[in-house]
Amino acid sequence: MSKSKFLLGRLQYGIIARVSIFKVNFLKLVSRIIPANLAEYSLLESLKTDEKYWPFSNIDMVYHIEKRISKLQDPTYGNRHLHFRWVKIFNEMFSDLEKESVRPSENFTYLYLGAGTSNIFSLPFLVYMAGASKCYVIEPDKEMKDFSIWHGLQNMLLRVCTGDVDSNFFVSKNEISEKIRSFFNGEAFLKCEDFRQYLDSSNIVFKNDYIEDVLDIPPRSIDLLSSRSTLEHVSDYESCFDKLEMVMRKGGIMYHDIGFGSHTQINKFLMYYVEKESVSQKDILSLNELRMSDFISSFTKRNFRCTVVRKNVLTDYNLDRAKLKERFRHYSHEDLLCERAVLVCEKL
């Protein structure tokens, strides 16, 4: 057996022992979680090379590693591998839906549009804990980062299992354990296998494709759909929006967090003044340049009732209308200065 596998095996043993002592009768699944995190990776690597620190019986060491992880902070919510970011996004979304009186009913079906390539299942996991019966996760980028996905999800799972992460939007505590078990196969997860192996494919469906090309989402089957920093990058947006109209159930809710800026530090709205072909920045080139009014108009004609629940308007930005490209000149001042907004759309 390799040193690294032996270390991981002993880490498992340490956590089993710690949980049995400190978390008696609280979620059996937690005994199968390895308490490592990306932030602790260098420490664990150094431990592997020093035999005197191999945890043959040093449960204390494993316990302190886990305690260090549990105390990690992320005040800017920028770390995709720690739970803070996703808990904040989850709570904001469900709080907004509650304020709009459109929270989905029990056993709802959820679609996560544009999940990204790292830690793509933490938010669906939280939504699943909130009562979703099935989750579709859609991401067209083929460069999946298994290491990132696994470590991000295990951080979230451990925090939920130990009670560090809880929410008023979760199902009742006596349902959490079964929800966790139906989200993924714990044994496969422990082995750090490809995420397609440890997710329960009957409840969590991953599609590595564009939403308009996904054929096996039944029409009128989605109760809740969310996206974050996604819609502004959709190039074939008419086909995408047509597909969203098709899959959303009557009364279903779409929650879109949309960025309208240029995604560069050069100029918040650089695309207003220069042609794409003359700019080398990748992010600018990938923007569809739609404004909030475009999204509202497109979704309204597809039988959605749209509400802007939050927006960030850069009132101090020096907008030079005389230099605007022709295609932007008809927009209102506020529409042009809106850098980010959250749009809630209810299917009529």
N, C-alpha and C positions, 0 to 999 in steps of 0.2 A: 504494500500500500504506500502511495506517495505521502510525503510529509504534509502537503497541503490538504489532501483528503483526510489524513489522520487528524489534523488540526480542526478541520471543519466538523469532523465527527465528534471530537471532544467538546467543541463549542456547543453542539447540539445537546450533548450530555449535560453540560453546565447549565444551559437554559432550562432543560427539563427539571433539574434539581432545584434551580432558583424559583421557578414557577410553582413547583409543588410546595415550596416553603412559604413563598410570599403571596401567591395568587391561588390558594386552594379553592377548588371547585369553580374556578372562573375560566371558562372556555378551554376545553381540552386541546383545541388546535394550536394554541400558543406554545405547547410543549414541542411542536415540530418546527419552530421558527429559529433560524440562526440570527443572533443579534449583531449583525454587521451592517455597516453603512458606508457609502462612498467616502464620507468624511473620515472614517476610521481605516480606510484601505491601507494607507502607508504604515499605520501602526501594526495591523495584522500581518502585513508582509514582513516587517522586521521581526515579529514574533516567530514566524515560520523558520527563520534562519538561526535562531538561538534556542538550542535544545533545552536549556535549563528553564525556559519559560513555557515549554509545552504543557498544556493544562491537563496532565494526567489526573491530578486530584485538586487542581487549583481553581475550584469553582469561584473563589473570591475574585480572581482576576477577570473571569468572564463577566461576573456580576458588575464589576466596576467599569468594564468596557461598555456594557449596556447602559449603565447609569450616565456615562459621559454622553452617549448618543442621545439619551432621552432629554439631556439638558442643552443640546445644540439649539441655537437660536437663528432666526432668519428675519431680521426686522424689515427688510425690503421685500420679502416674499418673492425673491428672484430665483431661489434654488429649486429646480424642478425635482430634485431627488429627496427633498425633505417634505414632511407632511404639511408644514405651515401654509405653503402656497396653495395647495389643493383644498385644504380645509377652508381657507379664506374664500376662494372662488366658489366652492360648494355652498357655503353659508350665505354669501352675497346673492347667489342665484335663487336659492329657495326663499330667502328673505324678500327679494324683489317679487317673486311669484306670489308669496303670501300677501304682500301689500296690494298686489293687483287682483287678489282673490281668484287666482287661477292655478293654484297648486294642484298637481295631478292626483287622481284618485288612487286607491290601493292597487297593487299589482300592475302598475303602468309599464309600458314598453318605452325604452329610452334609446335615442340615437345621438351619439357623440360625433359631430362632424368636424373633420380636420384635427385629429388627435395629436399630430406631430410624430416625432420619431423617438422621443425619450420619455420614459415614465408615462406611457399613454393610458394606463389602466387605473391610476390612482383616483382620478375624478369619477370614472364609471363605477369603481368600487364603492365610493361614498354614496353615489346615487343609488346603487344597488342596496346599500344599507338603509336608504331612505324609502325602500319599498318597491323598487323596480323589480319586475319579474323576468325581464329580458333586456339586455343591452346590446346595441349594435355600435361598434367602434369603427369609424371610417377614416382611413388615411392613405392617400395615393402615393406618398413617397416610399420607395422600396428600401431605403436605407434604415431598416429597423435596428435599434441598438438593444440587443437582448440583455446585456450587462446592466444598462441603465434602467430598462423596464423592470428587471427582476429586483434590483436593489431599491428602486423607488417604491415598488409595490410592497416589498417586505417591510420597509420602514413604516408605511401607512398601516399595514396589517398588524404589525407589532404594537403600534401606538393605539390602534383600536382595541386590540385584544387586552392590553394592559390598562385600558381606561383613560389613557392620556388624551385620546381624541374621542369626543362624544358630541352629540348634537341633538337638539330638540326635534330635528327633522328626521332622525333615525327611527326605525321601527322599535318596538318595545325591546327591552334588554333580554327578555327570554326568547326573542326571535333572532337575535344577532348571531348566535352560534351557528344556527342552521343556515342563515343567510351566507355566512362566511364559507361554510362547507359546500354550499351549492354554487359559489363563485368560482372555485378552482379545486383541483385535486392536490391536497396537502402534501402527499408523498412525492409527487412529481415536482411540486414547487420547491420542496426541500432540496431536491437534487439539482436545482438551478438549471432545469432543462429549458429548451426552447419554449417561449410563452404559449405557443400553439399546442403544446403538450399538457401544460398544467391548468389552462383555463377550461372550465366546463363549457364545452361548445354548444350545449343545448340552451344555456342561459346567457353566455357571453360570446357574441359573434364578431370576429374581426374580419374586416374587408380591406385589403391592400389595393384600393382602387378609388377612382373618382365616383362620387355618389351617383352621378347620372349613368354610370356604367355598371352599377351594382344591380343585379337582376332578381335576387332572391329576398328582397325586403317586400313583403306583401303590401299591396295598395291599402291605404287607410288603416295602417296598423300601428303607427307611432303616436304615442300620447305626449311625449316630451322630447324635444330636440334642442341641443345646445351647440354653440360654436364660440370660439374665442380667437380673435385675430386670424380669422379664416376667410370670411366672405369678401374681404377687400382683395384677396389673392385669387379669387375664382375667375378664370378667364372666360370660359363658356358659361357665363352666369345665367343666360336664358334657359339653357338645358338644365342647369343645376336647380334653378328656381322651379322649373316645371316638375322636376323629380321630387322636390320638397313638397310641392302641392299634392302630388300623387300619393306620397307615403303617409302624409299627416292625416290623422283621424279627425272627424268633426269634433270640435271642442278641444283638439290638441293644441299644444303650446310650443312655439319656437322661441328660444332665448338666444339672441345673438349679441355678442360683445364685439364691436367692429372698430378697427382703427382706421382713421381717415387721413392721417399724416403721411409724410413721405418716407417714414421708417429710416430716416437718416438724420444725423446731427448737423448736416450742412445747412439745411433750411427746412423748417417744419412742413412747408408746402411747396417744395421745390418743383413738383410736377406741374404746378400751375403755370410755370414760366418757361420750362425747357421741354423739348421733345425727348421722348424715351431714347431715341436712337443716338442722341448726343450725350447721354449720361451712362457711365459705366457701372454705377452702383446696382448690384443685383436686386436689392429690395425694391427700388424704384421701378425697375424694369418689370417686376412681377405684379405690380399693382394694377387693378382694373380701372382705378380712378373714379369709381362711382361715389356719389355723395349721398348723404342720408336721405334726401328727398327722392333719389333714384330707387333706393331700397324700399322705401315706404310705398312709392308708386307701383313698383314691380310686385310687391307682396299684396297690396290692396287689390290689384286687378286679378290676382289669383285667389281671391276670396279669403283674405286674412284681414283681421282687424288689428292695426298696428298702434303700439304705444311706445313712445320714447320715455323710458323710466329714469335714465340718467345720461348726461352728456357733459363733455368738457369742451367749452368754447374758448379759444385763445383770443380774448378781447384785446390783448396788448400786442397782437401780431400786426405788423405793418403791411396790410394788404394793398398791393399796387394794382388796382383794377385796369389801369392803362396798359399794363404789361401782360395781363392775363392772356393765355391762349384762348382762341376763339371758343372752344368747346366749354369753357368754364364761365363765360361772361354772363350767362343767363341766370346763374344761381344767386340766391340771396346772400347777403353779407354773412349772416349767421351760419348758413349752410356751408359756406366756404371756410369759415373759421372753426368749424366743429372738428376737433382732432380725434375724439373718441366718443362712442355712445353705446348704450345698451338698448336694444330694440326687442320688445316682447310682442309676438304676433299670435293671435288666436284664430284657429281655423273655423270659419263660419259654415 
